[in-house]
């Protein structure tokens, strides 16, 4: 029975796909972290523009 499970654990073909998924996830997190401050600044700009239209 032990020898029957050995080829399953020796198979590492799916390892590359898992590594790419981890890298893609980390890149996604970095992009989200970089975009959040820009989004807050854009919200302030558009709020100011909307307030300018309300005053007229």
N, C-alpha and C positions, 0 to 999 in steps of 0.2 A: 504494500500500500504506500509506503514511503517513497519508493521509486516511481510510482505513478504520478505523484505530485511534483517531482523534481523538474520535468520539462516545463511545467506551467510557470514555476518560479524563475526558470532560466530564460524564459522568453521576455525580451526587453524591447520589442518593436514599438510598443505604445508609449514608451518613455519620452520620445521626442515630442509627440503630440501634447503630452502633459506639460512638458517644459515650455513649449510655445504658448500654451494656455496660461501658464503662470506669468510669463513675460508680458503677454497681451493684457492680462489683468492689472499688472503693475503699471504699464504704460497708460491704461485707462484711468487709474487712480491719479497719476501725475497730471494728466490732462484736466481732469475734473478739479484738482487742487489749484491748477493754474488759471482756470476759467472763472472760478467763483469770485475772486476780487474784481475781475473785469466786469462781471455781471452786476455787481453792486454799484460800480461806477456808472455803468450804462443806465441803471435804474434811476440813479440820482439825476443824470443828464435829462432823461425823458420826463421825470417828474418836474424838473425845473421848466422844461419846455411846455409841459401841459399847464403848469401854473401861469406861465406867461400868456397863454391863450385865454385862460379864464379871466384875467384882469382886463382884457380888452373888451 
